[in-house]
Amino acid sequence: MMQNVHLAPETDEDDLYSGYNDYNPTFATEELENDTGFQQAVRTSHGRRPPITAKIPSTAVTRPKATGYGSKTSLASSMGRPVTGAIHDGVTRPMTAVRAAGFTKAALRGSAFDPLGQARGPAPPLETKNEDSPEEKIRQLEKEVNKLVEESCIANSCGDLKLALEKAKEAGRKERVLVRQREQLTSPENINLDLTYSVLCNLASQYSANEMYAEALNTYQVLVKNKMFSNAGILKVNMGNIYLKQRNYSKALKFYRMALDQIPSVHKEMRIKIMQNIGVTFIQTGQYSDAINSFEHIMSTAPNLKAGYNLTLCYYAIGDREKMKKAFQKLIAVPLEIDEDDKYISPSDDPHTNLVMEAIKNDLLRQMERERKAMAEKYIMTAAKLIAPVIETSFAVGYNWCVEVVKASQYVELANDLEINKAITHLKQKDYSQAEDTLKVFVKKDSRVKSAAATNLSFLYYLKNELELASSFADLALSADRYNPSALSNKGNAVFANGDYEKAAEFYKEALRNDSSCTEALYNLGLTYKKLIRLDEALDCFLKLQAILRNSAEVLYQIANIYELMGDRSQAIKWLLQLISIVPTDADILSKLGELYDSAGDKSQAFQYYYESYRYFPSNIEVIEWLGAYYIDTQFCEKAIQYFERASLIQPTRVKWQLMVASCFRRSGNYQKALDTYKDIHRKFPENVECLRFLVRLCTDMGLKEVQEYATKLKRLEKMKEIREQRIKSGRDGSGGSRGKQEGSAGSDSGQNNSASSEGERLSAKLRALPGTNDPYESSCNKEIDASYVDPLGPQLERPKTAAKKRLDDDYFADEELGDDLLPE
């Protein structure tokens, strides 16, 4: 037995774990097949071995045992297997546990120390789920429905309402499929009601956002009538909102009240909002007393800005002055619940603190606070401007009361703005002296509204055409606020009015550098470039302005006018057509379109726009001239008569319109009417040569006795005309200084009609072709006419001797050959 005993080497007593990693040859596995004890142990049940005694050889492995004295002894069996017990002095030593924590038998075989079992490798993979199972399909379908609802909400927040509705409908379809599958597998109690509620509620909201109100109401009805949805009563508020949009105020009130009854009193904020909706609905129906009850309840329970403003409006509608004042005071007293601006000022020079202040100075919370403050100021200013003229005997006294109330509130800075509005109201009422006095008070003070007051004064003096004062007050406004774009624009206007366009352009540019959204400066800059004949730069300014002000008639006209100046007629027409879509009844724009089409050779389009211009403003002489000439050109002289008659009504001292009427009668073959018209003209204008010439012609052709009388008058007037021309010629040769006097006497001698017809007014293209336009009916054809009428009793022009009607017709055509100075070919 002792031959297999191996003594442990002597080591340091403190090294308790030495020897565990030493290789022991007894652990060799090559001889296990020949080991009888091992094979017997393997064959026994559960691998149990026979009991081991001290007298029977053991198969236990020899294991070193440490004693208190440091001796280590290993005992082994005769078969090479270590024992677990030993006999000492005939007494069997009991077996004891000698393994330390974390020690295993594998350590004796040369393996590393691994108390956590990390050498065993990764855990086996989890068992894969069966995706074909019904439960797994239902879970995946639920995820898809939730994802579609989220995508629908995101699309709505991004403004894509159509996509949001499509996603909501698809979520509704898949949710119904999910419900049917659940009913087949489980009981109806296991249906996910929360998912159904969210899908239907989102679908109704998307219907409402897309203005499909009938579908939205039907979907809400499904939710409200289903008793399984315990909190669906609040959706009646949404139904009331839809009826309010549809102007069905009675049903809106009904659903608001039903929702108010179903919401517990603990939800105070929601109940206040519903009460506010009820008040707004009463305002829409004109029931101001009921609306006042709702808003008064809100202001006594949880006051807010909107309720206070609406309450002021209701009292204004019923005309109760005292209640208006009380409501305005309640509006002023509503707390803003925002932090002061001092909070965002760093109290120290700590870089970290400064960075934090810089970060929160413009964050979302700060932006919300600014919006809330701006909304409060807007409500207060609007309410003050509304009630100031009616709460006292005059609007000035009312404004003063509002200013005093505002000064005593948390909105002290609004008092000066109210004073400025008071001055502007004076301006609107054309009470310039009061406006001037009010504004000058602020100019003398060193207040933050000094620049605004000086700017308004500059504008006021500009309207009075006092350019020096306008410029000086603009300078004062700039001294108070160098970056005031309105003051810079006013300064540029004063310089522009003095004709210094280059300097005016610099002021407008500086205003735009300070505020790129200053549309006034951009418009004025375009006008300045137009004055400087820098048309490309002017066009660029107005195109930029058109991108900002899409429907500005002034901007569209300027763009069209610049294209016309540049010679691009098609672009000018294009922009004028856009302008007509905004102001379809502007007669000047319609006539301008007619002029452009006429110059392009499109007579039909030109006639259409000229006629529309005449329909909206039938007193435009240029339009009347063009229409009359158009009908003459198209051989419809009868239709031209009404236009020339209207022109003669507008300008009764101008003889040419009456001559045109008579000429139209003559050309249309109505000689008797033409003769009567010429006689009437002769009575009004007895010294008109042209009228006498046609009277002689008509009387001769018609064989009337008055021909001699008219011929004598004609000769006398022509002789006076020749004498007059000789005097004028001799006066010009003798002295250039008397030219004005000579021309004046010539004009007075020619009579009232000739002086009126000598005015240099602009005519249409067709009437300019008439020789009698600038000097009516005294044309180069006078020699031919005079030759025909040297002797009125002499021989007539040769014509076919046929019936009288034929003779008059021939005379009409012969007259056209001689008198083409009257009417166009």
C-alpha positions in Angstrom: 0.0 0.0 0.0 2.7 2.4 0.8 4.4 2.0 -2.5 1.8 4.2 -4.1 2.0 6.8 -1.4 3.6 10.1 -2.6 4.8 12.5 0.0 4.1 16.2 -0.7 7.2 18.3 -0.8 7.9 20.6 2.1 6.8 24.1 1.3 6.0 27.2 3.1 3.2 26.5 5.6 1.4 29.7 4.6 1.0 28.4 1.0 -2.2 26.5 1.7 -3.2 25.9 -2.0 0.2 24.6 -3.2 0.2 21.3 -5.0 -3.2 21.6 -6.6 -1.8 22.1 -10.1 0.8 19.3 -9.8 0.3 16.5 -12.2 -0.3 13.1 -10.6 0.4 10.0 -12.7 -2.4 8.2 -11.0 -4.8 10.3 -12.9 -3.8 8.8 -16.2 -6.8 7.4 -18.1 -5.0 4.9 -20.3 -5.5 2.0 -17.7 -9.1 2.7 -16.8 -10.3 -0.2 -19.0 -8.2 -2.6 -17.0 -9.2 -1.1 -13.6 -11.5 -3.6 -12.1 -12.9 -1.2 -9.4 -13.6 1.5 -12.0 -15.4 -0.9 -14.4 -17.4 -2.4 -11.5 -18.4 1.1 -10.4 -19.6 2.0 -14.0 -21.7 -1.2 -14.2 -23.5 -0.6 -10.9 -26.8 1.3 -10.6 -26.3 5.1 -11.0 -22.5 4.6 -10.9 -22.4 3.8 -7.2 -19.5 1.9 -5.9 -19.2 -0.7 -3.2 -18.7 0.6 0.3 -15.0 1.2 1.2 -13.4 0.1 4.5 -10.0 0.4 5.8 -9.3 -3.3 5.1 -10.6 -3.4 1.6 -8.6 -1.7 -1.1 -10.3 1.5 -2.1 -10.6 3.1 -5.5 -10.6 6.6 -4.1 -7.9 8.9 -5.4 -5.2 9.9 -3.1 -5.7 13.4 -2.0 -3.3 15.4 0.1 -4.5 16.3 3.5 -3.2 19.2 5.4 -2.9 19.0 9.2 -2.4 21.7 11.7 1.3 20.9 11.8 1.7 21.2 8.1 2.3 17.5 7.3 0.7 16.4 4.1 0.3 12.6 3.4 -1.4 10.9 0.5 -2.6 7.3 0.9 -3.4 5.2 -2.2 -4.9 1.8 -2.8 -2.9 -1.1 -4.1 -4.7 -0.7 -7.4 -3.5 2.9 -7.8 -6.7 4.6 -6.9 -6.5 7.1 -4.0 -8.5 6.4 -0.9 -10.9 8.7 0.9 -10.2 7.4 4.4 -7.2 5.8 6.3 -6.7 3.5 9.3 -4.5 4.8 12.1 -3.7 2.6 15.1 -6.6 0.3 14.2 -9.2 3.0 14.3 -10.9 4.1 11.1 -10.6 7.9 10.6 -13.9 9.4 9.5 -14.2 11.0 6.1 -14.0 14.8 6.1 -14.6 17.5 3.5 -11.3 19.0 2.6 -12.3 21.0 -0.6 -11.9 24.7 -0.4 -14.5 27.1 -1.9 -14.3 27.0 -5.7 -12.2 23.9 -5.7 -13.1 21.0 -8.0 -11.6 17.7 -8.9 -10.9 18.9 -12.3 -8.1 21.1 -10.9 -6.2 18.0 -10.0 -6.3 17.1 -13.7 -4.4 20.2 -14.8 -7.4 22.5 -15.6 -7.3 26.2 -14.8 -9.0 27.8 -11.8 -12.5 28.7 -12.9 -14.9 29.3 -10.0 -17.5 31.1 -12.3 -17.6 28.3 -14.9 -16.7 30.6 -17.7 -14.9 27.8 -19.5 -18.2 26.2 -20.4 -18.7 28.6 -23.3 -21.8 30.6 -24.3 -25.3 29.5 -23.4 -27.2 27.6 -26.0 -29.5 29.8 -28.2 -33.1 30.4 -27.2 -35.8 28.3 -28.7 -37.1 30.0 -31.9 -40.7 31.3 -31.9 -43.1 29.8 -34.2 -44.2 32.7 -36.4 -47.0 30.8 -37.9 -48.8 30.5 -34.7 -52.1 32.5 -34.4 -51.0 34.2 -31.2 -47.8 35.5 -32.9 -49.8 36.7 -35.9 -52.1 38.7 -33.7 -49.2 40.3 -31.9 -47.6 41.3 -35.1 -50.9 42.7 -36.4 -51.2 44.8 -33.2 -47.8 46.3 -33.8 -48.7 47.2 -37.4 -51.9 48.9 -36.2 -50.1 51.0 -33.6 -47.4 51.9 -36.1 -50.0 53.1 -38.6 -51.7 55.2 -35.9 -48.4 56.8 -35.0 -47.5 57.5 -38.7 -51.0 59.1 -39.2 -50.4 61.4 -36.2 -46.9 62.4 -37.4 -48.2 63.1 -40.9 -50.9 65.3 -39.5 -48.4 67.3 -37.4 -46.3 67.8 -40.6 -49.3 69.2 -42.4 -49.8 66.3 -44.8 -53.5 65.8 -44.1 -54.2 63.5 -47.0 -51.5 61.0 -46.0 -52.6 61.2 -42.4 -56.2 60.2 -43.4 -54.9 57.3 -45.6 -52.8 55.9 -42.7 -55.8 56.3 -40.4 -58.1 54.4 -42.8 -55.5 51.6 -43.2 -55.1 51.3 -39.4 -58.9 51.0 -39.2 -59.0 48.2 -41.7 -56.3 46.2 -40.0 -57.8 46.8 -36.6 -61.1 45.2 -37.8 -59.1 42.2 -39.2 -57.4 41.9 -35.8 -60.7 41.9 -33.9 -62.1 39.1 -36.1 -59.0 37.0 -35.6 -59.2 37.5 -31.8 -62.9 36.6 -31.8 -62.1 33.3 -33.5 -59.3 32.4 -31.0 -60.4 33.8 -27.7 -63.5 35.1 -26.0 -64.8 38.7 -26.8 -63.6 39.8 -23.4 -60.0 39.6 -24.5 -60.4 42.2 -27.3 -58.0 45.1 -26.9 -60.5 48.0 -26.4 -57.8 50.6 -26.0 -56.5 49.9 -29.4 -59.9 50.1 -31.0 -60.6 53.4 -29.2 -57.3 55.0 -30.4 -57.8 53.8 -34.0 -61.4 55.2 -34.2 -60.6 58.4 -32.4 -57.6 59.1 -34.7 -59.7 58.3 -37.8 -62.4 60.8 -36.7 -59.8 63.4 -36.0 -58.3 63.0 -39.5 -61.7 63.2 -41.1 -62.3 66.4 -39.3 -58.9 67.8 -40.3 -59.7 67.0 -43.9 -63.1 68.8 -43.6 -65.0 65.5 -44.1 -67.4 66.4 -41.3 -70.1 63.9 -41.9 -67.7 61.0 -41.8 -66.1 62.4 -38.7 -69.4 62.7 -36.9 -70.4 59.1 -37.8 -67.1 57.8 -36.4 -67.5 59.8 -33.2 -71.0 58.5 -32.9 -69.7 54.9 -33.0 -67.4 55.7 -30.0 -70.0 57.7 -28.0 -72.7 55.1 -28.3 -70.5 52.2 -27.4 -71.0 51.6 -23.6 -67.7 49.7 -23.5 -65.8 52.9 -23.9 -66.2 54.5 -20.4 -64.6 57.9 -21.2 -66.0 58.5 -24.7 -68.3 61.3 -23.4 -65.5 63.8 -23.7 -65.5 63.2 -27.5 -68.8 65.2 -27.6 -66.6 68.3 -27.3 -65.1 67.4 -30.7 -68.5 66.8 -32.1 -69.6 70.2 -30.9 -66.5 71.8 -32.5 -67.5 70.2 -35.8 -71.1 71.6 -35.6 -69.6 75.0 -34.7 -67.5 74.9 -37.9 -70.7 74.0 -39.9 -72.5 77.0 -38.3 -75.0 74.6 -36.7 -74.9 76.5 -33.5 -77.9 74.8 -31.8 -76.3 71.3 -32.1 -72.9 72.7 -31.1 -74.5 74.0 -27.9 -76.3 70.8 -27.3 -73.1 68.7 -27.5 -71.0 71.1 -25.5 -73.6 70.9 -22.7 -73.7 67.1 -22.9 -70.0 67.0 -22.6 -70.0 69.4 -19.7 -72.5 67.2 -17.8 -70.4 64.0 -18.4 -67.1 65.5 -17.3 -66.5 65.3 -13.5 -66.0 68.5 -11.5 -62.4 67.5 -10.7 -61.4 68.2 -14.3 -61.7 72.0 -13.8 -59.5 73.0 -16.8 -61.5 70.9 -19.3 -64.7 72.3 -17.9 -63.4 75.9 -18.3 -62.5 75.3 -21.9 -65.9 73.9 -22.7 -67.6 76.9 -21.0 -65.4 79.1 -23.2 -66.6 77.3 -26.3 -70.2 77.7 -25.1 -69.6 81.4 -24.8 -68.1 81.7 -28.2 -71.1 79.9 -29.7 -73.5 82.3 -28.0 -71.5 85.2 -29.5 -71.9 83.6 -33.0 -75.7 83.4 -32.4 -75.9 87.0 -31.1 -77.0 85.9 -27.6 -74.6 88.2 -25.8 -76.3 88.0 -22.5 -75.9 84.2 -22.3 -72.3 84.6 -23.5 -71.6 87.2 -20.8 -72.9 84.6 -18.2 -70.4 82.0 -19.4 -67.4 84.4 -19.6 -68.3 85.9 -16.2 -68.2 82.4 -14.7 -64.8 81.8 -16.2 -63.4 85.1 -15.0 -64.6 84.4 -11.5 -63.3 80.8 -11.5 -60.1 80.7 -13.6 -59.6 84.0 -15.4 -57.7 83.9 -18.7 -56.9 86.4 -21.5 -59.3 85.0 -24.1 -62.3 85.0 -21.7 -61.5 88.5 -20.6 -61.2 89.8 -24.1 -64.5 88.1 -25.2 -66.2 89.5 -22.2 -65.1 93.0 -23.2 -66.4 92.4 -26.7 -69.8 91.3 -25.4 -70.3 94.3 -23.3 -69.2 96.5 -26.2 -71.9 94.7 -28.4 -74.6 95.5 -25.9 -73.3 99.1 -25.3 -72.9 98.9 -21.5 -70.1 101.5 -20.8 -69.6 100.7 -17.1 -69.4 97.0 -17.7 -67.0 97.6 -20.5 -64.7 99.4 -18.1 -65.0 96.6 -15.5 -64.3 93.9 -18.1 -61.3 95.8 -19.4 -60.0 96.0 -15.8 -60.5 92.3 -15.4 -58.6 91.7 -18.6 -55.7 93.8 -17.4 -55.7 91.9 -14.1 -55.2 88.4 -15.6 -51.8 87.1 -14.5 -49.3 86.3 -17.3 -47.5 83.6 -15.2 -44.2 84.1 -17.1 -40.8 85.0 -15.8 -39.3 88.4 -16.0 -36.6 89.3 -18.5 -34.1 89.8 -15.6 -34.1 86.1 -15.1 -32.2 85.7 -18.4 -29.4 88.1 -17.4 -26.4 86.4 -16.0 -25.6 87.8 -12.5 -21.9 86.9 -12.6 -19.1 86.4 -15.1 -19.0 82.6 -14.7 -18.6 81.1 -18.2 -20.7 78.1 -17.3 -23.5 80.3 -16.1 -23.3 82.5 -19.1 -23.5 79.5 -21.4 -26.6 78.2 -19.6 -28.3 81.6 -19.8 -27.4 81.9 -23.5 -28.9 78.4 -24.1 -32.2 79.1 -22.3 -32.6 82.7 -23.6 -34.2 81.4 -26.8 -35.4 77.9 -26.0 -38.9 76.6 -26.6 -40.1 77.7 -23.1 -38.8 81.3 -23.7 -40.5 81.4 -27.1 -43.8 80.3 -25.5 -43.5 83.0 -22.9 -42.9 85.6 -25.6 -45.9 84.4 -27.6 -48.1 84.6 -24.5 -46.9 88.1 -23.7 -47.4 89.2 -27.3 -51.0 87.7 -27.3 -51.8 89.5 -24.0 -50.6 92.9 -25.4 -52.5 92.3 -28.6 -55.8 91.6 -26.7 -55.3 94.6 -24.4 -54.4 97.0 -27.3 -57.3 95.9 -29.4 -59.8 96.1 -26.5 -58.5 99.6 -25.6 -58.8 100.8 -29.2 -62.3 99.3 -29.4 -63.8 100.7 -26.2 -61.9 104.1 -26.0 -64.2 106.0 -28.4 -67.4 104.8 -26.7 -66.8 104.7 -22.9 -66.6 108.5 -22.7 -68.0 111.5 -24.5 -65.0 111.6 -26.9 -62.4 109.1 -27.9 -59.6 111.3 -26.5 -61.1 111.1 -23.0 -61.7 107.4 -23.4 -58.1 106.9 -24.5 -56.9 108.8 -21.5 -58.9 106.5 -19.2 -57.5 103.4 -20.8 -53.9 104.8 -20.5 -54.4 105.5 -16.8 -55.7 101.9 -16.2 -52.8 100.4 -18.1 -50.2 102.5 -16.3 -51.6 101.1 -13.0 -51.2 97.5 -14.2 -48.4 95.1 -15.0 -48.5 96.3 -18.6 -47.0 99.8 -17.9 -45.0 99.7 -21.2 -48.2 99.6 -23.2 -49.3 103.0 -22.0 -47.0 104.8 -24.4 -48.1 102.5 -27.3 -51.7 103.6 -26.5 -50.7 107.2 -26.7 -49.1 106.6 -30.1 -52.3 104.9 -31.2 -54.2 107.9 -30.0 -52.1 110.1 -32.2 -52.6 107.8 -35.2 -56.4 107.9 -34.6 -56.2 111.7 -34.8 -54.4 111.3 -38.1 -57.1 109.0 -39.5 -59.6 111.5 -38.5 -57.5 114.2 -40.3 -57.1 116.1 -37.0 -53.4 116.8 -37.8 -52.9 119.4 -35.1 -54.0 117.1 -32.2 -51.9 114.3 -33.7 -48.9 116.6 -34.0 -49.3 117.8 -30.4 -49.5 114.3 -29.0 -46.5 113.1 -30.9 -44.4 116.1 -29.9 -44.9 115.2 -26.3 -43.1 111.9 -26.8 -40.4 113.5 -28.9 -39.4 115.7 -26.0 -39.3 112.8 -23.6 -36.4 110.3 -23.5 -38.7 107.3 -23.8 -38.5 104.1 -25.8 -41.3 105.4 -28.1 -39.4 108.5 -29.0 -38.2 107.0 -32.3 -41.8 105.9 -33.2 -43.2 109.3 -32.4 -40.5 111.1 -34.5 -41.1 108.6 -37.3 -44.9 109.4 -37.4 -44.2 113.1 -37.2 -41.8 112.7 -40.2 -44.6 111.0 -42.1 -47.1 113.7 -41.1 -44.9 116.5 -42.4 -44.2 114.5 -45.6 -48.0 114.4 -46.2 -48.1 118.1 -45.7 -45.3 118.5 -48.3 -43.1 120.1 -45.6 -40.0 118.2 -46.7 -37.5 119.9 -44.4 -39.5 119.1 -41.3 -40.1 115.6 -42.5 -36.3 115.1 -43.0 -35.4 116.7 -39.6 -37.8 114.5 -37.7 -36.6 111.4 -39.6 -33.1 112.4 -38.4 -34.4 112.7 -34.9 -36.0 109.2 -35.1 -32.7 107.8 -36.3 -30.8 109.5 -33.5 -33.1 107.7 -31.0 -32.9 104.4 -32.9 -30.3 104.1 -35.6 -31.7 100.8 -36.9 -35.3 102.0 -37.3 -36.2 100.9 -40.8 -39.4 103.1 -40.9 -37.3 106.2 -40.1 -34.8 105.3 -42.8 -37.7 104.9 -45.3 -39.1 108.3 -44.3 -35.7 109.9 -44.7 -35.4 108.3 -48.1 -38.8 109.6 -49.1 -37.9 113.2 -48.2 -34.7 112.9 -50.2 -36.6 111.3 -53.1 -39.1 114.1 -53.2 -36.2 116.5 -53.5 -35.0 114.6 -56.6 -31.8 113.1 -55.1 -32.5 109.5 -56.2 -29.1 108.1 -55.6 -29.1 109.2 -52.0 -32.6 108.0 -51.5 -31.6 104.6 -52.8 -28.9 104.5 -50.1 -31.4 105.1 -47.3 -33.7 102.4 -48.7 -30.8 99.9 -48.9 -29.8 100.7 -45.3 -33.4 100.1 -44.2 -33.4 96.8 -45.9 -30.1 95.8 -44.3 -31.6 96.5 -40.9 -34.9 94.8 -41.6 -35.1 92.6 -44.7 -38.9 92.4 -44.3 -39.4 96.1 -44.7 -41.6 96.0 -47.8 -42.0 99.8 -47.9 -38.3 100.3 -48.3 -38.1 97.6 -51.0 -41.0 99.1 -53.0 -39.5 102.6 -52.8 -36.1 101.3 -53.8 -37.8 99.8 -56.9 -39.4 103.1 -57.7 -36.0 104.9 -57.3 -34.3 102.5 -59.7 -37.1 103.1 -62.1 -36.5 106.9 -61.9 -32.8 106.2 -62.5 -33.7 104.2 -65.6 -32.0 101.1 -64.0 -34.9 98.9 -65.1 -33.2 95.5 -64.4 -32.5 96.4 -60.8 -36.0 97.9 -60.4 -37.5 94.7 -61.8 -35.4 92.6 -59.4 -36.8 94.6 -56.5 -40.4 94.2 -57.5 -40.0 90.5 -58.2 -38.6 90.0 -54.7 -41.5 92.0 -53.3 -44.0 90.0 -55.3 -42.6 86.8 -53.6 -43.4 88.4 -50.2 -46.7 90.1 -51.1 -48.3 87.7 -53.5 -51.6 89.6 -54.2 -50.4 93.2 -54.1 -52.0 95.0 -57.0 -49.4 97.8 -56.8 -46.5 95.4 -57.1 -48.0 93.6 -60.1 -48.7 96.8 -61.9 -45.1 98.0 -61.4 -43.7 94.7 -62.8 -46.0 95.0 -65.8 -45.0 98.6 -66.3 -41.3 97.9 -66.2 -41.7 95.1 -68.8 -43.6 97.6 -71.0 -40.8 100.1 -70.6 -38.3 97.4 -71.5 -40.3 96.6 -74.7 -41.4 93.1 -73.6 -45.0 93.5 -74.5 -45.9 89.8 -73.9 -44.6 89.8 -70.3 -46.4 93.1 -69.6 -49.6 91.5 -70.8 -49.0 88.4 -68.7 -48.5 90.4 -65.5 -51.5 92.7 -66.2 -53.7 89.6 -66.6 -52.6 88.5 -63.1 -53.4 91.9 -61.9 -56.9 91.8 -63.4 -57.6 88.5 -61.5 -57.1 90.5 -58.3 -58.8 93.8 -59.3 -61.2 92.8 -62.1 -63.1 96.1 -62.1 -60.1 98.5 -62.5 -60.9 100.5 -65.6 -57.4 101.9 -66.0 -55.8 98.4 -66.0 -58.4 97.2 -68.5 -57.7 100.1 -70.8 -53.9 99.5 -70.5 -54.5 95.9 -71.6 -56.5 97.1 -74.5 -53.7 99.5 -75.5 -51.1 96.7 -75.3 -53.2 94.3 -77.4 -53.9 97.2 -79.9 -50.2 97.9 -80.3 -49.6 94.1 -80.8 -52.2 94.1 -83.6 -54.8 92.0 -81.8 -57.9 94.2 -82.4 -60.4 91.7 -81.1 -58.7 91.4 -77.7 -58.1 95.1 -77.6 -61.8 95.8 -78.2 -62.8 93.3 -75.5 -60.7 95.1 -72.8 -61.5 98.6 -74.0 -65.2 97.7 -73.9 -64.8 96.3 -70.3 -63.0 99.5 -69.3 -65.8 101.6 -70.8 -68.4 99.5 -69.0 -66.8 100.1 -65.5 -65.9 103.7 -66.2 -67.8 105.3 -69.2 -66.2 108.7 -68.8 -62.7 107.9 -70.0 -62.3 110.1 -73.2 -59.4 108.0 -74.5 -61.4 104.8 -74.3 -64.4 106.4 -75.9 -62.2 107.7 -78.8 -60.7 104.2 -79.4 -64.1 102.5 -79.4 -65.6 105.0 -81.7 -62.7 104.7 -84.1 -62.9 100.9 -83.9 -66.6 100.9 -85.0 -65.8 103.3 -87.8 -62.9 101.1 -88.9 -65.2 98.0 -89.0 -67.9 100.0 -90.9 -70.4 100.1 -88.0 -70.8 103.9 -87.9 -74.2 103.6 -86.2 -72.6 102.0 -83.2 -69.9 104.7 -83.1 -72.5 107.4 -82.7 -73.3 106.6 -79.1 -69.7 106.9 -78.0 -69.1 110.3 -79.7 -72.4 111.5 -78.2 -71.2 110.5 -74.7 -67.9 112.3 -75.4 -69.8 115.4 -76.4 -71.7 115.2 -73.1 -68.4 114.9 -71.2 -66.7 117.8 -73.1 -69.5 120.0 -74.5 -67.1 122.8 -75.5 -65.2 120.5 -77.8 -66.7 120.8 -81.3 -65.0 117.8 -82.7 -67.2 115.2 -80.9 -70.3 116.7 -82.4 -68.6 116.9 -85.8 -67.8 113.1 -85.5 -71.5 112.4 -84.6 -72.6 114.3 -87.7 -70.0 112.5 -89.9 -71.2 109.1 -88.6 -74.7 110.0 -89.6 -73.5 111.1 -93.0 -71.4 107.9 -93.6 -74.3 105.7 -92.5 -76.5 107.3 -95.2 -78.7 109.3 -92.8 -78.2 112.6 -94.6 -81.2 114.4 -93.1 -80.0 113.6 -89.5 -76.5 114.6 -90.5 -77.8 117.9 -91.9 -79.7 118.6 -88.7 -76.7 117.8 -86.6 -74.5 120.2 -88.7 -77.0 122.9 -88.4 -77.1 122.4 -84.6 -73.3 122.6 -84.5 -73.4 125.8 -86.6 -75.8 127.4 -84.1 -73.5 126.6 -81.2 -70.2 127.2 -83.0 -71.0 129.8 -85.8 -67.3 130.3 -86.7 -66.4 126.7 -87.3 -65.2 126.4 -90.8 -65.5 122.6 -91.1 -69.1 122.7 -90.1 -69.9 125.2 -92.8 -68.1 123.2 -95.5 -70.2 120.1 -94.8 -73.3 122.2 -94.6 -72.5 123.6 -98.1 -71.8 120.1 -99.4 -75.0 118.5 -98.0 -77.3 121.4 -99.0 -75.8 121.3 -102.6 -76.3 117.5 -102.9 -79.8 117.7 -101.4 -80.8 120.8 -103.5 -81.6 123.0 -100.6 -82.0 126.8 -100.8 -79.8 127.4 -97.7 -76.7 126.6 -99.7 -76.1 130.2 -100.8 -76.3 131.5 -97.2 -73.8 128.9 -95.9 -71.5 129.4 -98.9 -71.3 133.1 -98.2 -70.5 132.5 -94.6 -67.9 130.0 -95.5 -66.2 132.5 -97.9 -66.2 135.2 -95.3 -64.6 132.9 -92.6 -62.0 131.6 -95.0 -61.0 135.2 -96.0 -60.8 136.1 -92.3 -58.7 133.1 -91.7 -56.2 134.1 -94.5 -55.9 137.6 -93.1 -55.3 136.2 -89.7 -52.6 133.9 -91.0 -50.9 136.8 -92.8 -50.9 138.9 -89.6 -49.4 136.0 -87.7 -46.7 135.5 -90.3 -45.8 139.2 -90.4 -45.8 139.4 -86.6 -43.3 136.5 -86.4 -41.1 138.1 -89.1 -41.2 141.5 -87.3 -40.7 140.6 -83.7 -40.2 137.3 -81.9 -41.4 138.8 -78.6 -44.9 139.3 -79.9 -45.3 135.7 -80.8 -47.4 134.8 -77.8 -49.8 137.7 -78.4 -50.2 136.8 -82.1 -51.0 133.2 -81.3 -53.4 134.3 -78.7 -55.3 136.6 -81.1 -55.3 133.9 -83.6 -56.8 131.5 -81.1 -59.5 134.0 -80.1 -60.3 134.8 -83.7 -60.8 131.2 -84.6 -63.5 130.9 -82.0 -64.1 128.8 -78.9 -64.3 125.6 -80.8 -60.9 126.0 -82.5 -59.2 126.9 -79.3 -60.6 123.8 -77.6 -59.7 121.6 -80.5 -56.1 122.8 -80.4 -55.4 121.2 -77.0 -52.6 118.6 -77.3 -54.3 115.6 -75.7 -53.2 112.1 -76.4 -55.5 110.1 -78.7 -55.7 106.5 -79.6 -53.7 105.1 -82.6 -56.7 105.1 -84.9 -57.8 108.7 -84.2 -54.2 109.9 -84.5 -54.5 108.8 -88.2 -57.2 111.3 -88.7 -55.9 114.7 -89.9 -58.3 116.5 -87.8 -57.0 115.2 -84.4 -54.7 118.0 -83.3 -56.1 120.7 -85.5 -59.6 119.4 -86.1 -60.9 119.4 -89.7 -58.3 121.8 -91.1 -56.3 119.4 -93.0 -54.1 119.2 -96.2 -57.2 118.3 -98.1 -58.6 121.8 -97.8 -57.4 122.8 -101.3 -59.4 120.0 -102.9 -62.5 120.9 -100.9 -62.1 124.6 -101.7 -61.6 123.9 -105.4 -64.9 122.0 -105.4 -66.7 124.9 -103.7 -65.1 127.9 -105.4 -68.5 128.7 -106.8 -71.2 126.9 -105.0 -73.6 127.6 -107.9 -71.1 126.3 -110.5 -71.0 122.8 -111.9 -70.9 119.8 -109.6 -68.6 116.8 -109.8 -69.6 114.4 -112.5 -71.8 111.6 -111.2 -74.2 109.2 -112.8 -77.6 110.8 -113.4 -79.9 108.3 -111.8 -82.4 108.2 -109.1 -82.1 110.5 -106.1 -81.1 107.8 -103.7 -78.4 106.6 -106.0 -77.2 110.2 -106.4 -77.0 110.7 -102.6 -75.1 107.4 -102.3 -72.6 108.5 -105.0 -72.3 111.8 -103.4 -71.5 110.0 -100.1 -68.7 108.1 -101.7 -67.4 111.1 -103.5 -67.4 113.0 -100.3 -65.3 110.2 -98.7 -62.7 110.7 -101.4 -62.5 114.4 -100.7 -63.1 114.3 -96.9 -60.9 111.5 -95.8 -59.6 113.9 -93.2 -62.7 113.3 -91.1 -62.9 109.5 -90.9 -60.3 106.8 -91.4 -60.2 104.8 -94.6 
